[in-house]
């Protein structure tokens, strides 16, 4: 997030700033931003370029800003039917209780392009802060956030170049820990099940951690099945484990990008008469409720999903209130939960 030399948050760019950059009047900018207005194509293109360069977002709530307070904060998550992100949203809501702030929630379906649209739509209403899932954004989305003049908290990740503040962990390191824990039990032939695209950046980081850990142990790291567009479903996990065993029938343990895909893989193995973990071990990621309830119970990575949301909201509240915050980065711990599936 852009700051002034004295460390304070810079003011968000205005329509007048866009007008100066484009070499037109503020009235012309205003007309260009209205549907059906008569502005020449060349002028409109100059204005659009200036908007993108400055990260300007049209303010649709100016009439309510006499006190510079809107009374809400925004949060963007990848999915509303994923229990991990639901727990994160619950943590945010609980931390906001009693503050007078309300939560505006949006979800991206794991698309950074959709996230960009949500960022712009939310910033138009001038939230007092915004919480994001992950540290990967489109260039335009990042510019808008940097120029917004409000606290920005990135979660569920440890981005190399944070926009402002972070409450997260390394997905790659978490997967490395899972590999190392299972390798210490004697497993040597590891497989990995994940999505076909990089749109789930946290999933891509987990796959990179899988490869890195195995290479560090001197073990083969090429047994990777990419199946389905994230988020990977139970059914896709089931189909992926079939492909893995057809290609590498001697695989000893399959690590999955999430507990849902791992559950699908486990059920498919049982349908085929295979014993878990005797014939093949299976592990997931996320410690969903299903991981503790299935049979055999599933080994997985536990992350404090609720705590991520709560700490992110508390950090946001402290920043809004102008309280000193010596460390903008809060690292969340994770641990391997060993159960009967491995």
Secondary structure, 3 states (H helix, E strand, C coil): CCECCCCCECCCCCHHHHHHHHCCCHHHHHHHCCCCCCCCHHHHHHHHHHHHHHCCCCCCCHHHCCCCCCCEEEEEECCCCCHHHHHHHHHHHHHHCCCCCEEEEEECCCCHHHHHHHHHHHHCCCCCEEEEECCCCCHHHHHHHHHCCCEEEEECCCCCCCCCEEEECCHHHHHHHHHHHHHCCCCCCEEEEECCCCCCHHHHHHHHHHHHHHHHHCCCCCCEEECCCCCCCHHHHHHHHHHHHHHCCCCCEEEECCHHHHHHHHHHHHHCCCCCCCCCEEECCCCCHHHHHCCCCCEEEEECHHHHHHHHHHHHHHHHCCCCCCCCEEECCEEEECCCCC
